[in-house]
Amino acid sequence: MDWLNTIIRTFFDFGAMAEVLPQLLAVGLLNTLIISIAATVLGTMLGMMVAVMGISPSKWLRVPARIYTDLFRGLPAILTILLIGQGFARLSQSVFGPSPYPLGIIALSLIASAYIGEIFRAGILSVDKGQGEACRALGMSYAKSMALVVVPQGVRRVLPALVNQFIAIVKDSSLVYFLGLLVSERELFRVGQDAAVLSGNLSPLVAAGVFYLVITVPLTHLVNHFDNKFRTGRRRPAPPTSGLNEVKDLEAASPLTTGSNT
Amino acid sequence: MNTPTPTKNSTAKEAPTFHGSSLELRNLTMAYGEIEVLRNVSLTVAPGTTTCIIGPSGSGKSTLLRGINRLHEPKSGDVLLAGDTILGTNPDTLRTRIGMVFQHFNLFPDHTAEENVALALWAVKGMPKAQAMAKARQRLAEVGLAERADHRPRDLSGGQQQRVAIARALAMEPEVMLFDEATSALDPELVKGVLNLMAGLGRRGMTMLVVTHEMGFARKVADQVVFMDEGEVVEAGTPTQLFDNPRSERLQRFLSEVL
């Protein structure tokens, strides 16, 4: 059973895992969450802009949104991150200081916004056309009808898809390590990899992997749960009723409907 | 067929609480792309009267209504509201003066009944929210829904939803109401209630343009009936003229099929 021992030593060396655990928690997990959440928040705001531009009646808004989406969805994440992280390094230095951390977040946000923009766009377009028409018929402007009625309904429908996107961002956040992070800025993957190099086995990386799963798996199941709930909807359960109830309540209640009907 | 038969226009004249405006269409032509779906329609609707538009599906009835509040822009011709052309004005302002009720209600599903009615009051008219809600409840009470003000549309029956939609349009204090097959999607039992409500509006002085398949309603309530086919007005006149003495062969044929 030599090979089994090799496998255990390579992947499940609990000593090496225990050693890296404090760093994984205090540095890796923290930074992964900061990067992911910041990129998701920025990406959601940008994505909403891109989505609203993408369904605008004006070609001058639609076409740029289309190009933006095609660009950032079409390129490999690692290429975008490197291009932005290194290309804007000097500019970033004067704004954020020497750390490439903010640029990594921005690059991830841009990538995420392209996907989130498409999610929002699909959601908004799935809202019944009559909703916008009802708003317009009441005298609301296009902007108001979108902001108050159409967009909120569209967004609610795509919440599950948004959580999936967050999961994708959590995983992509590992790519930021390519930009060369300071020791205290390392995210899960980098912490695991550094420790793996030092200890000579892969167990720290496995431990890092476990942390990714701890974030992503519960979220996936949470999404499914909520997705089901959204689909079935919150309804007041009501016993079967007779149509006569309503006929009666009309006759009784309304001052507009008085008068005999034969 | 057992068509609902609301109260006749002339009986029990209630105090006019609405101030309906006149409406006039002059050679209105509307098109979707190249296809003209409405050709040279001219029509005069006196203030406070009810005009029913009947005719087969696809005859341009709904398009006609959508031209009046410019949900779809007319291609040529003119529409006059209270004597002034509506073309060239701000469509949003125009639409606050014209209420519209849709076949499928188009209520906002994430708003309660009173929020549905109140939304445009604060969002368009700039009314303080508390005041808008109070007014919304009052309007809902008028359509017999005071007790269901906090229900969402999915918890209301079709008839109730349509009454919320009517209250929502009325809350804006329009000068003209457009009904686009307002009862076509309702339970047969609930049609009468909504039609009665509409007849009541007419009695109280609202100018109404009603696209409908309810011939009983058109006969009893309308001051004027317009029969359309293939995007044109085939015949227009009083209910008696149209229903009892149809002149055109097309209308005779139509009536023989539906009555």
Interface residues (C-beta under 8 A of the other chain):
Chain A: D128 G130 Q131 E133 A134 C135 R136 A137 L138 G139 M140 S141 K144 L148 V149 P152 Q153 R156 G233 R235 R236 A238 G243 L244 E246 V247 D249 L250 E251 A252 A253 S254 P255 L256 T257 T258 G259 S260 N261 T262
Chain B: P4 T5 P6 T7 T11 A12 N69 L71 P91 D92 T93 L94 R95 T96 I98 G99 M100 F102 H104 N106 L107 F108 P109 D110 L119 A120 A123 V124 A141 E142 V143 G144 L145 A146 R154 D155 S157 G159 Q160 A165 R168 A169 M172 D187 E189 L190 K192 G193 N196 L197 G200 L201 R204
